[in-house]
Amino acid sequence: MKSDKSTLSAIRKFLVEYKEEFLFGLVLLTLVGLSYGLAPFIPHKVFYEIISPVQNIAIITVTLLCTWAMIRHSDGIRVRYVQAWIMATISAIMIAGVSYRRFVNVELLPAEGTFAFDGWEMVGGDLIAWLILAYPLELLRPGWLTWKNSLKRLLPVVVLGAIDMFVPWDLRWLLALVPVVWVALLFRHVRDYRRYAEANYGSVEQTDEKWVIRYLVMVLVLGISYTYLCFSDEPTRLFTQQWLMFFVIIYTNDQIIFHSKPWIENAEEEEEEEAKIESEGEYRAKLEQWMKTERPYLNPDFRLLDLRQVLPLNRTYLSQLINAEYGCNFYQFVTNYRIEEAKRLMREHPDMTMEDVAKQCGFSSARSFYRTFDREEEMTPKEWLAAQPK
């Protein structure tokens, strides 16, 4: 029974933490489903001669503009150069495909009732998928994305495409599953970086993890749409994939340039010292006295290395001290102080707005305060305040 309760609690915390991303993906997937349902009603001639060329031109134009914008606003950040390279490559692939169909006079898609793509065409689709996933990969693992590592990841795709030509089995399902494996690996890297962020920062919102989750949700929806596209026999099935691709490109680049901060680098400089944890009890007493008198947790940008103002330890030993003495990571350690401060303020000033409480307790935003309080206390701040004795 206890195990069941802990599992339900973990699921609840997950839904509270990522409910906006979940709803975003659900709405987008619903729109994609409606689009696929309505696409067959588009006259084939109208789609081939008007809609599809307009969609292609729109994607090519926006990818070229995004390439220019990323380079212009790169600010020396490697991940933005990676995004510029992605946009330029997608644009080149689109131009090559449109030019080939235009000058060789090839139909946009096979006739109704035939399969959409063969193995090699799906290899090309997997290449596009790899390009789309290169951006979050660079965010999550700065510096890992190189030509050598990219070719290693793409090699199984090329091998499957080659085998598909010579064996009687249909291997296209395997080719469709390859991007799913890549996305799964990226979610694992999100988890690893989440642990890193919680061990080093008092406010994990500054790592912009939610944006990466939302990006991967868009990629999943794009992948589901692509899988249907590969195996459907409706000629206008490309309509949905093209507008979805256009949306992902516009939304992503807008977030990168105007809203999303670059992912915090793991390789943060620090001065290594020879100090060892000789007396954990003494260090704990110093730390708690400092937290009580200076209240550094009220600063939304409070970091693990800020503890060196009172403890002469490097990052590794500071993290070990928090884990050993309090049984939690640094983020949870700071959150506990902030939640207790919020409770004190709400008890002493019941008329104070939740926005003011969040601001005075060190939370980066009112939304972060609501979400964190709900996750930790399993009730909202207002529900907690209402439950207090008068």
ABEGO torsion letter per residue (X at the ends): XAAAAAAAAAAAAAAAAAAAAAAAAAAAAAAAAAAAAAAAABBAAAAAAAAAAAAAAAAAAAAAAAAAAAAAAAGGBAAAAAAAAAAAAAAAAAAAAAAAAAAAGBBABBBBGBBABBAAAAAAAAAAAAAAAAAAAAAABBGABBAAAAAAAAAAAAAAAAAAAABABBAAAAAAAAAAAAAAAAAAAAAAAAAAAAAABABAAAAGAAAAAAAAAAAAAAAAAAAAAAABABAAAAAAAAAAAAAAAAAAAAAAAAABBBBBBABBBBBBBABBBABAAAAAAAAAAAAAAAGAAABAABBAAAAAAABBBBAAAAAAAAAAAAGBBAAAAAAAAAAAAAAAAAAABAABBAAAAAAAAGBABAAAAAAAAAAAAGBBAAAAAAABBX
